[in-house]
Amino acid sequence: MGVPTHSPQQFRLAVLGLVLLTVAIRLPSLVHPQPIDSEGIYSVVANEIVDGGRPYIDAVERKPPLLFWTYAAIFKVAGKFNWTALHLVALVWTLGAMAGLYVIGRQLFDRNTGLIAALFYGIFQHWLTWKNLTFDGEMLMNVPIIWAWAIGFRRSSSPVRPELFPAGALLSTAFLLKQPAAIAAVPLGIYLLLPRYRSSRGLTRTNSIIHATMLTAGFGAALGLVTIVLWKQGILREAFYWTIADHDIPHVFWWKGIVHTLAFLGVCLPLIVGAIMGCRDKGKTWAGRKAEQTALFGLLVASAIGAAAGARFYPHYYVQLIPPLALLSAPYYARLWSGRKPPLHWLLRPWVAYTWLALTIIAFSVEHWIGLAPRRGLSEAGQYLSRHAASNDRIFVWGQTSKIYLDAHRRPASRYIETFPLTGYVFGGPIPGFDTRSRILPGAWATLVQDFARHPPAYIVDVQDPTKAQYPVKDFPILAKLIAEKYRPVAHTAEGVIYRIR
């Protein structure tokens, strides 16, 4: 880890070690036979696309379309419900992000710095919880963001820099994978306008404006192309609503934000320390690269804003902070571990950092194995439906448990694969004393009736225990009347009651 990789053989061994370490860290997900956390609902949408459906019309979720198209492409090639293929792609995606960070570190400093940045990402991307093994939006968006910045940092004195056009397209791609990624374009655009950027490359102010324009044009072109595709599919209005308009903030989960932020700072302390120490060495670490350092701090601030924007402070939101922190801390550790800079305190000695990182890897791995172990099996409701429902039967799950569709291998009877539009459910957790019925999507229940008319559900699964549920069926007359008149209970499972059409 701390040995300079001067020879090609040392470099190849270092790269091989990074790859094997990443495989070992992600091994709990690679052998997990089920979708992990939010992979479930994304897969339901993707399977509908594979079966000829459209996102937002045949299956509602609030992520941008490219995330669903990515999942659908995997299942189209590897087959639906192929979780091994999905998790292998997640591994490759992680390695792609690490490769991009290596490229940036090598461009700005040297190969050792690039390898350390990649190492930090491979370790800390999966911070704290098994849920961060999920192939989710933050992991997806990091790859195009990192490679866009790699292009932006490329040493070029061209007055035009046409490569910034695809860099802008990559940033737009990141936004189309997860909404907060759009903010990562702002600091990169500002970087192209910095006086230090111009002076380090011998450019004029006009050249700098042209570069920023190229980046903006690439972003707009990619966004425009996807807009045309959505319009051609007849889902542009729905895509805009579910990805942009339906993201109000009814409540700020301050306590969760404080706890998770402190946990992140504690777990990722080596990155925080490295970034701070790199700033305190009187400019030696970043000498001649102050524009890039400023830009990366801008990306860190933008990523923090993106992580806090939803006011829910889920642990996976913090994953977008890892790339800028890895790049800001890697140069300091590269100098420290190579012996070019003496440690200012015994806590900064290389062996302390090596021990900390090793213990971090072990702790993460233990948590991941323990967290995923009880989630290897199918749900009881899913198993029942897979045995008793006909292959062409549609089912409807009342609640936020879309995984049952996957366990049953049955298609949903309604676009509302999770019922938050019908109940006003607030993502982030229950809010004491807050009546969410005011947040029910106007017309949602009429749409549900229309969906049921097109393909009536052969089975309805009620996962809302009436004795303690937040949204018992009895509080929603349309569904309660439908079940009472046309369905009968046929099974009681761990998840809830299963009703079959009479």
Residue pairs with C-beta under 8 A, 6 or more apart in sequence:
1 116
1 119
1 337
1 354
1 357
2 337
2 338
2 350
2 354
3 10
4 10
4 112
4 338
5 11
5 13
5 14
5 111
5 112
5 115
11 111
14 115
15 115
18 98
18 115
18 118
18 119
18 122
19 95
21 119
21 122
21 123
21 361
22 91
22 94
22 95
22 98
22 122
23 30
23 91
24 365
25 122
25 123
25 126
25 361
25 364
25 365
25 368
26 87
26 90
26 91
26 94
26 126
26 133
27 365
28 130
28 133
28 365
28 368
28 369
28 372
29 36
29 87
29 90
29 91
29 133
29 368
29 372
30 84
30 87
30 88
30 91
32 83
32 87
32 372
32 375
32 376
33 83
33 84
33 376
34 83
34 375
34 376
34 377
34 378
34 403
35 43
35 83
35 86
35 403
35 406
36 87
36 130
36 131
36 133
36 134
36 135
36 372
36 375
37 131
37 134
37 136
38 134
38 136
39 83
39 86
39 134
39 135
39 136
40 402
40 403
40 406
41 61
41 402
41 403
41 417
41 418
42 61
42 63
42 67
42 68
42 71
42 135
42 136
43 71
43 75
43 81
43 86
43 406
44 59
44 402
44 405
44 406
44 412
44 417
45 55
45 59
45 61
45 68
45 71
45 417
46 68
46 71
46 72
46 74
46 75
47 72
47 75
47 80
47 81
47 406
47 411
48 54
48 55
48 58
48 59
48 411
48 412
49 55
49 68
49 69
49 72
50 72
50 75
50 76
50 80
51 411
53 59
54 233
54 234
54 235
55 61
55 65
55 68
55 235
55 239
56 65
56 235
56 238
56 239
56 241
56 242
56 415
57 234
57 235
57 238
57 415
58 415
59 412
59 415
59 417
60 242
60 415
60 416
60 417
60 418
60 421
61 68
61 242
61 417
61 418
62 242
62 243
62 246
62 247
63 137
63 177
63 178
63 179
63 243
64 137
64 175
64 176
64 177
64 178
64 179
64 239
64 243
65 176
65 226
65 230
65 239
65 243
66 173
66 176
66 177
66 226
67 137
67 140
67 176
67 177
67 178
70 140
70 177
71 86
74 82
74 85
74 86
74 89
75 81
75 82
75 85
75 86
77 85
78 85
78 86
79 85
81 406
81 409
86 135
87 135
89 135
90 133
90 134
90 135
90 139
93 135
93 139
93 140
93 143
94 121
94 122
94 125
94 139
96 143
96 147
97 121
97 125
97 139
97 142
97 143
97 146
97 323
98 118
98 119
98 121
98 122
99 118
100 143
100 146
100 147
100 149
100 150
101 114
101 117
101 118
101 121
101 146
101 323
101 326
101 327
102 111
102 114
102 115
102 117
102 118
103 114
103 147
103 150
104 114
104 117
104 146
104 149
104 150
104 153
104 327
105 111
105 113
105 114
105 115
105 116
105 117
105 118
105 327
105 330
105 331
106 113
106 114
107 114
107 150
107 153
107 154
107 155
108 153
108 289
108 292
108 331
109 289
109 330
109 331
109 334
110 334
112 334
112 337
112 338
113 330
113 331
113 334
114 330
116 330
116 333
116 334
116 337
117 326
117 327
117 330
118 326
119 357
120 270
120 271
120 322
120 325
120 326
120 329
120 330
121 322
121 323
121 326
123 357
123 360
123 361
123 364
124 267
124 268
124 271
124 322
124 325
124 326
124 360
125 132
125 139
125 142
125 319
125 322
126 132
126 133
126 364
126 368
127 264
127 267
127 268
127 315
127 318
127 319
127 322
127 364
128 263
128 264
128 267
128 315
128 364
128 367
129 315
129 367
129 371
130 367
130 368
130 370
130 371
130 372
131 315
131 316
131 371
132 315
132 316
132 319
133 368
133 372
134 316
136 178
136 316
137 177
137 178
138 178
138 316
138 317
138 319
138 320
139 319
140 177
140 178
141 174
141 175
141 177
141 178
141 180
141 181
141 320
142 174
142 319
142 320
142 322
142 323
143 174
144 170
144 171
144 173
144 174
144 177
144 181
145 170
145 171
145 174
145 181
145 184
145 320
145 323
146 323
147 167
147 170
148 167
148 168
148 170
148 171
148 174
148 184
148 185
148 188
149 167
149 184
149 188
149 299
149 323
151 163
151 164
151 166
151 167
151 170
152 164
152 167
152 188
152 191
152 192
152 215
152 295
153 292
153 295
154 163
155 201
156 163
156 201
157 201
157 202
157 203
159 203
159 204
159 207
159 210
160 207
160 210
160 211
160 214
161 210
161 211
161 214
162 214
164 192
164 211
164 214
164 215
164 218
165 214
165 215
165 217
165 218
165 221
166 218
167 188
167 215
167 218
168 185
168 214
168 215
168 216
168 217
168 218
168 219
168 220
168 221
168 222
169 218
169 219
169 221
169 222
170 218
171 181
171 182
171 184
171 185
171 188
171 215
171 218
171 219
172 185
172 218
172 219
172 220
172 221
172 222
172 223
172 226
173 222
174 181
174 182
174 184
175 181
175 182
175 185
175 223
176 222
176 223
176 226
179 243
179 244
179 247
180 303
180 305
180 306
180 307
180 309
180 310
180 317
180 320
181 306
181 320
183 302
183 303
183 305
183 306
184 299
184 302
184 303
184 306
184 320
185 215
185 219
186 298
186 302
187 295
187 298
187 299
187 301
187 302
188 215
188 295
188 299
189 212
189 215
189 216
190 295
190 298
191 197
191 291
191 292
191 294
191 295
191 298
192 208
192 211
192 212
192 215
193 208
193 209
193 212
194 208
194 291
194 294
194 295
196 290
196 291
196 294
197 203
197 208
197 291
198 204
198 205
198 207
198 208
200 288
200 291
203 211
227 236
230 236
230 239
246 441
247 310
249 310
249 311
250 426
250 431
250 434
250 439
251 311
251 426
251 428
251 431
251 434
252 311
253 311
253 312
253 313
253 428
253 429
256 312
256 313
256 428
256 429
257 308
257 311
257 313
260 313
260 314
260 315
260 318
261 313
261 318
263 315
264 315
264 318
264 321
265 272
267 360
268 321
268 322
268 325
269 356
270 329
270 333
270 353
270 356
270 357
270 360
271 322
271 325
271 326
271 328
271 329
272 325
272 329
273 329
273 348
274 328
274 329
274 330
274 332
274 333
275 300
275 325
275 328
275 329
275 332
277 332
277 344
277 348
278 285
278 286
278 293
278 328
278 329
278 331
278 332
279 286
279 293
281 332
281 341
283 290
284 341
285 331
285 332
285 335
286 292
286 293
286 331
293 328
296 324
296 327
296 328
297 324
297 328
299 323
299 324
300 321
300 324
300 325
300 328
303 320
303 321
303 323
303 324
304 321
306 317
306 320
307 313
307 317
307 318
307 320
307 321
308 317
310 317
310 427
310 428
311 428
312 427
312 428
312 429
313 428
314 428
332 341
333 353
335 341
336 343
336 348
336 350
336 353
337 350
337 353
343 349
343 350
346 352
378 386
378 407
379 401
379 403
379 404
379 407
379 493
379 494
379 495
380 493
380 494
380 495
381 404
381 407
381 408
381 461
381 463
381 491
381 493
381 494
381 495
381 496
381 498
382 403
382 404
382 406
382 407
382 408
383 407
383 408
384 491
384 493
384 498
385 395
385 404
385 407
385 408
385 410
385 459
385 461
385 498
386 407
386 408
386 409
386 410
388 459
388 490
388 500
389 395
389 408
389 410
389 458
389 459
390 458
391 410
393 410
393 458
393 459
394 410
394 411
394 412
394 413
394 455
394 456
394 457
394 458
395 404
395 405
395 408
395 410
395 411
395 412
395 413
395 457
395 458
395 459
395 460
395 461
396 412
396 413
396 414
396 452
396 457
396 459
396 460
396 461
397 404
397 405
397 412
397 417
397 418
397 419
397 460
397 461
397 463
398 419
398 460
398 461
398 462
398 463
398 464
398 471
398 473
398 479
398 496
399 418
399 419
399 461
399 462
399 463
399 464
399 471
399 496
400 418
400 419
400 420
400 425
401 418
401 461
401 463
401 495
402 417
402 418
404 461
404 463
404 495
405 411
405 412
405 417
413 451
413 452
413 455
413 456
413 457
413 458
414 448
414 451
414 452
414 457
415 447
415 451
416 422
416 444
416 447
416 448
416 451
419 425
419 471
420 427
421 440
421 441
421 444
422 440
422 441
422 444
422 445
422 448
422 476
423 436
423 437
423 440
423 470
423 471
423 476
424 436
424 437
424 438
424 439
424 440
425 436
425 439
425 470
425 471
426 434
426 436
426 439
430 470
445 476
445 478
448 478
448 479
449 478
452 482
456 501
457 501
458 500
458 501
459 490
459 498
459 499
459 500
459 501
460 483
460 487
460 498
460 499
461 495
461 496
461 497
461 498
461 499
462 473
462 483
462 496
462 497
462 498
462 499
463 495
463 496
464 470
464 471
464 472
464 473
464 496
465 472
465 496
466 472
466 473
466 474
473 479
473 480
473 483
474 480
483 499
486 501
486 502
487 499
487 500
487 501
487 502
488 499
488 500
488 502
489 497
489 498
489 499
490 498
490 499
490 500
491 497
491 498
492 498
